[in-house]
């Protein structure tokens, strides 16, 4: 569908010259109150106070039975089922790139970034911690469904409904509890079929109300669709065998989970996740003092280690961790091991994508975890450099871990034939990094 902007779609171009945006939004608020109370869609003051794309969405919301004062649906899916569904969804391939392009910019800006599937289910919600907690108050959380038919007028739901980018301000939302927020979203399309597979959304306060916000999201969508197209053409879709036993998930942002069979996944504290990673890395076992020095630069009290192991057994099962030395009693899969399997299997691009930003490995200050992070990152980097494959070099330098890797950028430049479409970009980045690092 065409992405040309019209007053019906864009709030800013709908304003008349010199019109105060705040006054227009107040008109929208009064029009919403009138509509909810009487069903009358006559504008509050003047014929253009409510954009047609919003008016149409309000009408569909009412027809669909959305309660303007109600809470958004939690999604009706167990957490364990949700994690499996999310891992296998096509938008999972977009997630690492979205994180790389957007999350550094919004980490302290009072906004959250969300990826949905094609029915409006929130697959990932990340960004500013305070904003994410506040968004939880309107159930803007992973697993919740924000389709228009469920949540009323909102940017991700409306983007799915009309198949183009939209920006929704405060009172334009149909649900009153959501009217404290602004949001902007655009759909992501399958590179082969052209079908919508999901939406990228940014939700927050004044920053999301800026005129350039929609253009920013559209540019990220364009980058994601380009990446999906390349992965389709090169056949680099990740293929990871499902875990059959307990599984530790620590690479997906700052939340860590223990999953066993069909039981709901259990969220882990950072300390418990760190201990489980270390025990997984050392299958022959670790002593109390070894764990203590791996968890903190100056070590921690052995009593603290024993107490944490005791709590871990209480939460996950008394027989999970044996003593003298501490060791796992059953095979435990992990997304860390999945990255290694992808590397060993030759799917280096899939390994880079699965590794993402490194999750716990990148965030932890524990020396033992930092060692695992550096080793795994170096394994990927060395494999990419040894392959001298222009596509792998493109993927690596496009990742958060490789974008300032001067050696990789130089290697990529060496592999490109004269006149290649990427030649100017790559050589420009080499010059930039040369200056940045004083080489």
N, C-alpha and C positions, 0 to 999 in steps of 0.2 A: 504494500500500500504506500502511496506517496507520503513523504514526510514534510511536504510543504506546510508552512505555518499559516494559520488563518486565525482571525479574531476569535472564532469559536473554540479553537484549541488553546491559544496562548493568552494568558491573563494580561501580559504586558502590552501586547499589540491591541488588545480589546479596549484599553484605556483611551479616552479622548485626550487630545493635547492639553497638558496642564492639569489633568485630573489627579487627585490625591489617591494613591493606592489604598491607603487606610480607609478613606471615605467609601471607596468602592467595596471593600471587604465588609464594612459595616452595613452597606446596602444588601450584600449577599446574606449576611447574618439575619437581617430582618426578613428577607425573602424566604430563608430556610424556616424560620419560626412560623411564618404565615403558612407555608406549604405543609409543615408537619401538623399544625393545628387545624387547618381547614381543607387541605388538599388542593388549595388554589395555587397555581403556578404563575399568577400575575406577578411581575417584578415588584419589589418593594418600592422603588422610586425610579421610574423611567424604564424604557423598553430594553435596555442592555445591561442591567445590573448583574444578571447571572448568565454566564456563557452557555451557549446551546449545548456544548458537550457535557456540561455539568447538569443542566436542566434535564437532558435526556437520561443521564445516569440516575438522577433522583427519581425519575418516573419508573425506571427499571427496578430501582431499589424497593420502591413501594410495591410494585407489581410482584416482586419476588418475596415479599413478606418480611423484609428486613426491619427490625425494631430500631428506630433511631436513638433509643436510649439504652439499648442492650449491649451486652458484652460480646466480643467477637468469639467465634467458635474455636475451641482448643484444637480441633483437628481430628479427633476420634481415632488416633493411631497410637499404639504402644510405642514407647521410646525405642525399644529394641527393633521393632518393625520399621520405625522411621529411619533409624540409622542405616539399616540395610537398604531401604528404598532410596535414601539420599545418595549412598555410595554408588548405586547402580544407575543413577539418573544422568542423562546427557549433560545437565548443567554442572555436574561434578567436574567436567573437563574445563569449565569456565572459571571455576572458583579460584584456583591459584593465580590466574592472571588478574582477576578482579582485585584480589588482595594486594597484589604487587602494584597495580595502578592506582588504587583508591585508598586503601586503609592507612597507609603512612600519612596521607593528607588529612584524614578525618579523625585520627586517634584521639585528639584532644579538642575537637571542634564542636562537640555537642550534637553530633549526628550519628546515625547508624546506617550501615549499608546492608541491604538484604538481597538475596537471590531467591527467586521462587521457581516452582515448576509451572507447567502449562495450565494448571487448575488453580493457581494462586496459593499453593501451600508454601510457607516460608521454609526454605531449605537451609539457609544460613542467615544469621543476623549478627553482625559484628560491628565494631567501631568503638566510640566513646563509651566507657564503662558506665558513667552516670546516666547518659542518655539511654543506654541499653536497659538499665534498671528501670528507668522511667517508662520506657516503651513496654516493659513487662506489665505495667499497670493497665494498659489497654490490650493486653494479650498479643502484642506484636513480638512474638517469640517463635523460635524454631518449632516447626510442626503445625502451627496454627494456619488456618485457611483464611486468606484475605481476598478471595474472589469477590467480585461486585455483588453477586447473588447472596453472599453470606455476610459480608462486612459493609455493604453499601458503597457509596462513592468513595474511592481512595485511589491513589496513583497506580500501585501495582495491579489492582483489580481492574481499573479502567483501561490501563495499557493493554491488558489481555483482551478486554472486551472489544476495543476499537482497533487494536493492532497498530498503534503508533505511540510515540512518546507523549507523555502528558505531565503537567505540573498542577498539583492541587493545593490550594491554600486554605488554611484554617476552616472557616465556616462553609467552604465548598464541600467538605466531607459531609456525608449524609448522617453518619453516626455522631451524636453530640459529644461523647467522650473522646473522640478523635480530633475534635476541632481545635485543640491546643497545638496541633502539629501541622507542619507543611511537608509535602512529599513530592518527589519527582521520580518518574520511572519510564523505562522504554523496554520493548520486547526484544528477545533474542530469538533468531530464526535458525532452524536446521540448515546447514550449508548445502545439503542435497535436495531435500524436499521443499524447503522454504517454509515449512510449518513452524509455528511458534513453539518453542520448547521451554520458555520461561521468561522471567523479567528481572532486570537489575533495577533496584530501587534505592533511593537515598531519602531518609526521613529525619526530620529534625526541626530546628527553629528558624531564625531569621536567615541563616546562611543558605538554607534550602529554598528560601523565597527569592533569592537573587535571580535576575533575568538570565544569567549565564548557566544556571544550574542544569537546565534541561539539555543544553548543548554539551555540557561536560559528560552527562550520563550517556548521551547518544554517541559521543566519541569513544567511550569505554565499550559500549555495545558493538560498535564497528570493529574495534580491536579484537573483541572476543569472537565475533563471527568470522573474522579473518583467521584467527588461530584455529577455530574449529574446522574451517575449510582446509587449512594446511594439514591438520591432523588426519582428516578424512582422506586426503590425497596421498599422504605418506603412510597411512595405515598404522599410525602410532597410538591407537586407542589402548589404554591400559587394560591388561587382562590378568587379574589377580585371583588366584584360587581362593574360594571361601574358606574361612577357618572352621575346623570341625570341633575344636575344644574351646577352652577359655581364651579370650582375646583382649589384649590391652591396646587402647586407642589413645595416643598422646600427640599426634601431629596435627590435629584439627583445632587450631587456635589455642585458647587458654583454658579449655575445658577438657578434662581427661576422664576416660570411661573404662570400666571393666564389664565385659560382656560374656555371658555364659549361656549357650544354647538359646532357647526361646524366652528365657527370663528377661525382664526389663534390664537395660544397661544401668549399671550403678556408677554414679559420678564419684570420682576419686579426689581427695585432697592432693595438692601438689606434692607434698612429702610422700604420701603413699604411692603416687605415680612414679616418683623418683626411685623409691626403693624397689618397686616392681621392675622398672627398666634395668636397674643394676643387677638384680637377681637373674633377669633374663639374659643379660650380657655375660654373666659368669655362672654358667650352669653347674659348675663343680662346687659352687658355694662361696660365701664370704663370711669372714669372722666379724664380730661386733666392731672391733677397732677399724677394720678395713671399711666397713660401711660408714662408720663415723667420719673417717677422713675423706671419703668420696662424697659425702653430703655437705660438707662445709670446709672452707679454706683452712680454718684453724681447728677443724674437727668439732664434733659435738659430744656431749656426755654419753658414754655407753649406756647409761640408764635410759636416756631419751631414745636411743635406738631400740632397746628392748621393749620400751613402752609402745613405740610406733609399730613394731612387729606384732605385739599383742593386740593392738587395735586393728591391725590389718587382718589378722586371723579372725577376730570377732566379726569383722565386716564381710570377709570373703570366704571364710571357712577355716575351721581349726586345723585342718590337715593340709592346707595349701603350702605352708612354709615349714620346712623341717629345720631342726636346730643342729648346731655343732658340726659343721658350719651351717649358717642360714642358706637354704636353697629351695627352689621350687620343686614340688613333688610331682607335678604333672606338666606335660608340654603346654606352653602358653604361646599362642600366636600374637603378633603385634603388627601395627602398621609400619613400625621400623623394619621388621623383617620383610614385610611386603616390598618396601623400597629396595632392600637387598636382593630379593628374588627377581624383581624387575630388572635390576642391573645385571644380574647373572644371566637372565634370559635374553638380554640384548635390547630390551625396551628402555633405553636410557631416557628418552623424552618422557615416558610414563613414570619413570623413577623420579625425575626432576619435578614433575607435576605432583606426584604423591607426596613428595617431601615438603612441597609448599614452602612455607617460611620456617619450618622446623618445629613449630609448636613448642612443646615442653623442652625439647632439646635446645632450642635457641633462647628460650626465656629463662631457663633455670640457671642459678648461680652455683649450683653444686658442681665441684670439679669433675667428679666422675661422669656426670651427665654432659658437661661441656666437652669432655674427651670423646664421648660417643658422637656428639654433634659434629665436631671437627673431623673425626675419622670418616663419618658417612659423607659429609660434604666433600671432603678431599677425594673419596672414592669416585663420586660422581664427576667431579672436575677432571680428575686424571683420565677417566674413561672418555670424557668428551674431547679432551685435548689429544689423546692418542688416536681417536677415530678420525680426526681431521675431516669430519662430515659437516658441510656448510649448514645443513638443517639442524643438526644437533648443536652446533655453535650458536645458531640463531636462538634456539630454545634456551640454552644455558645463559647467554648474555641477556635474554629477555626475562630471566628469573631474578628474584630479589638477591640471590646469592652470587649471581654471575654478572650483574649489570655493571660492576666496577672492576671486573676481572680483565685487566689490561692485556695479559697474555692471551686470553681467549679472544678478545676483540682483534688483536694482531693476527692470531691464527686464522680467524674468520676472513680477515682482509686478504691473507695469503692464498686462501682457497678460492677467491672470487675471480672469475675471468674478467678481463678489461671490458668496461661498458655494462657490467651487470647492474641491474636496477638497484641493488643494495650497496653498490660500491661506495657511492658518495656518503651515505649514512654511516657506514662502517668506518671509513677512513676519517670522517669527521669526529666520530666518537673516540677513535684512537688518539687524535690530536688533542681532544678535550681531556682525556685521562692523562695524557703525557703532561699537559700543563698542570692539571690538578695535583699530580703526584710529583711534580718537579723533575720530570725525567727529560 
